[in-house]
């Protein structure tokens, strides 16, 4: 009998010589892959807030694509009949009283046990037909996350503002954390068990997608992206994204993660900036002092000295915090490696 563990053991022997750290399946094993996927426990996680208009369709379409998967709908204080309709469609219903998508994701990841996790929004804007391919990609390449990147997020007129914001924040993210992702705000992702159970989930709102990406970037998890269609919302379905408030929270989250993950660069930038201002203010005074022996403009001299001291403090702080960050990174990586890729099976 082919168990998931036996399949992975065989897959480990099939290494692509052009990229020795990535496990790939031979083309002849496609049918075996389908059998394996049918044996793996897949959990589809749908965080929802007032999605009564679309939730039944989302559940039905994902059940059609992955009939063996368990579907969990997490109702985040909805004021409509989202839960009733989701239950009627055959999903398991859970409720999270703390508002915010990040709080829902934290609860979902803590409670649900599975081998593969699919997280998708309940607004019916993502394409369920690519879910099996995303799962196959995750398993075949032994990845920890596959992101469904939105193909036409910029095409609709009413999304021009959001499209510009996505482009801007993706650029900032790549600048700070590296080029691993092209769509950090996608709500359509497939995760390994190791990713889910090693993810701390600190964020409380829409910035959770940024944290998911930063977590993968920080410990260099193997990830992939797969393009998917991104449809328009149905009439009457309203986006929960508050453009300016959530944009500020996302930017602030990036700022905090950059400070935590790369403190040397963060505080080093502050130190260089302060030192530059100090030199610009102090050099004319030093030139006068060298020529006349007098120190003009004492307030400016004091300010320049203070800024240089602050630059030194920032630099030393960055070096100290870099050691702390390295220790935290080692602990996160070891915890990640300590987790089994598949759920432990009960021995009979």
N, C-alpha and C positions, 0 to 999 in steps of 0.2 A: 504494500500500500504506500502510495506516495504522500508523505506528509510535507508540510511547508518547510520543516527543518531539513528533511532529506533533499528537497529541491534546492534549497540555498546551498547545501553542502556540495551538490553537484555543480551548481553555478559558480562556486568559488574557484573551481578548476579551469573555468573558461575565461581566460584573461586576454583582453585585446592587447597585442604586443606593442601597438603604437601608443598606448596609454596604460601603463601597467598597474596603475592604482585604481582603475575603474573596471568593475566586473560587468561583462556583457554576455548576453545569451547568444548562442549560435542560432542562425536563422531557422534551422530545422526544428527548434524547440518551441515554436509558436503555439502549437497545440498543447504542449506540456505547460506552457505559461498560462493558457486559458484554464486548464485544469487546476493549476496552482492558485490562480486568482479566485476560483470558485471555492477553494478550501480556506482561504485567508479570511479572517473576520474583518469586514470593512464597516466603519461607522461614519455615517454622513451627519455632520453637525450643522444645524441651521440656526444661527442667532436671529431672533425676530423682534421687531417692535412695530406693531400696527401694520401687519402684512396680510390681513385677511383676504384681500383681493387676489393675491398671487400665491399664497402658501400651498394651496391644494395642487395647483399646476406644478410647482417646483417639486413637491413630494412625488407626484405621479410620474413626472418625466425622469427623475432620478431612479425611481423604482423600476421603470422600464429599462433603463440602461444597466443598472446593477441590482437585479432582483434579490440577490442574497444579502445585500447590505442592510444593516439596521439604521433607521433614520431617527434622529433625535432633534426635536424642535425645542429650543430654549426661548421661552417667552419672557421678554424683558419689560415687564410692567405694561403690556399692551392694554389699551382702552377699548379695542374692538374685539371681535370674536376670532382672533388668530388661533388661540388654543383649541377652540371648539372645532374649527375647520381642519386644523392639523390633525387632531385626534380622529376626526371622521375619515381623513385620508389614510389613516393607519400608522401615523408616526407616534413615537414615544414623546410624551410632553414633560418638560421640566420647566421650572420657573425660577428666575433670578431676580430678587427684589432690588438689588443695587443697580441703578440705571447706568448705562454706558456699555458699549460693545466690549471694551477691555474686561470689564467685570464678568460679562457673560463668557468670554473666551477662557478666563481663569477658571470659572466653575466647570465648563465643559471639559477642559483638559484634565482637571482634577478627578472628575467623576467617571468618565467613560473609559472603559478598557477595550482595546481593539488592537489589531495588527497594523491597520492602515486607517488613517483619518482623512476624511474629505470635509473641508469647511467651505460653505458657500452662503451667500446672502439669500434671504427669502423673498427678494423683490423680482425674481424671474428675469433678471437682466443677463445672467450667465448661461452658457450653453451646456446642458447636461450631457450632450452626445460625446463630448471629449473626455468625460470622466474616466471611462475605461482605459483610454489611451494614457491618461495621466497616471493612473494606477499602474499600468504595465511599465511605463517609463520609470516610476519610482522603484518598482521591484527589480526590473531587468538591470538597471544601472546602479542598484543598491544606493539610492539617493535618500536624503532625509526630507527634502521638500521639492515639490513641483509647483510652480506658480503659473496659473492661467492668465497670461498677459492679454489685456484687452486690445483687440485689433482696431476697432473704430471708435475709441473713446473720444477722439477729437472731431469726429465728422458731423455730429448733430449740432445744429445752431445753438440750441439751448444749453449745450455743454461747453461752449467756447471758453468761458471763464474757468470751469473746472479743468478743461484740457490744458490751458495755459498753466494753471496751478500744478497739475500733475507733472508737466514737463519741467517746471521750475524746481519742484521739490525732488524729483528724480535726479536732476542735475546736482543739486546740493548734496543729496545722499551719496551719489557716486564720488563726489569730491571729498567727502569726509570719510566714507567707509569702504570705498572700492567699487569696481564696476560689475559686481555680481548680478545686479538686478536692473531691469529696464522699466518695471512697473511696481513700485513698492506699495502702492495703494490697492492692488488687486485684492478683492475679497474672496477669490476662488483659488484655493490651495489644497494640495494633498500632502500629508505629513506621514513620516514614519513614527513608530511608537517611541523611538529614542528621542526624536525631536520634541514630541508632545510632553513627555515625562521629564525632560530636562529644561523645559521653558519656564522661566520664573513668572511671567505675566504680571508685570508691575503696573502697566498702564491701565487706565479705567475707561477711556473713550475710544474714538476712532484712531487715535495714534497707536493703537495696538498693532496695526499692520506694519508701522515703522519699527516697532519693537521686534516683531517676528523676523523681519529682514535683518535687523541689527544683530539679533541672536545668532542667526546663521552665519553672518559675515564675521562675527567676533571669533567664533571657534572653528571657522573654515569648514562648515558642513558641506557635503556634496549636494548641490541643488541644480535644478534645470528649470527652464521656462518653456511653455507651450502656448502658442497663440490660440486665442479663442474669440469667437464673436461676442460682442457686448451690445445687447439690445436696448431699446428704449423702454422706460417704465410704462406700464399700462395706465390708461386714463384713470385718474382718481388716486393713483399710488404716488405718494409724496416722498422725496428724498429726506432722510433724517440728518443729512450733513448740513451743518451751519457753517457757511463758507468762511467767514472771517474769523469767527471764534475757534473753529476746529483747525483752520490753517495756522493760527497763532499757537495752538496747543501742539500741533505736529512739529512746527519749527522749534518750539521750546523743548520738545522731547528729543529731537535731533541734537540740539545744543547740549542737553544733559547727558545723552548717551556718548557723544563725542568726548565730553569731559571725563566720563567714567572709563571709556574704553581706551582713549588715547590722551592721557593727562599730560604727557610730555609735550605733544604738539599744541594742546589747548593752552597750557600755562606758558609754554615757550613763545607762542604767538603774543600773548599778553606781555610777557617780559620784553620781547623785541620792540613792541609798540611803545611801551613806557620808556624804554631806554632811548629810543629814537627821539621821542618828544623831549626827554631830559637833555639830550645832547643839543638839540636845536635851540632850547632855551638857554643852556649853560655855556655853549661855545662862545657867543659874543661877549659874555661876562668874563670868561677865562682870557679871551684875547685882550680885553681892556686891562685886566689884572696883570698880565704879563708885560704890558707896555708901561703901565703907570704905578703898579703896586696897590691900586685901589680896587675895591669891590663895589661897583655901582648896583643899584636896584636890588637891595637885600631881599625883598619878598620874592623876586624872580629867582634869585640864587637859592633861597630856601626851598622853593617849589621844585627846581631842577634837581636838587639833592634828594628831596623826598621821593620824586618819581624814580630816580635811579635806585634808591633803596627798595622801593616797591617792586621794581623790575627784578632785583636780586632775590627778593622773597618769593616772587612768582616762579622764578626759575628753579629755586631750591624746592619749592612745593611740588612743582611738576616732576622733579626727579624722585622725590620721596613717594608721591602718589603713583608713579610708574611702577615702583616695586610692589606696592599694594595691588595695583591692577593686574600685574603679572601673576601674583599669588591667587587672586580671584579667578583669573582665566584658567590657571592650572586646575583649580578645584572644579570649575565648570566643565572643563574638558574631561577630567577623570570621572566625574559623575555621569557625563554623557556616555563615556566608554563603558561604564559599569552597567548600563542598561542593555537588556536583551533587545535585539531587533524585532523579535516576535514575542508575543505573550508566552510565558511559561505554560506548557501543557501539563495537565494533571496526568500522573502515571497511574495506569490501571493494572 
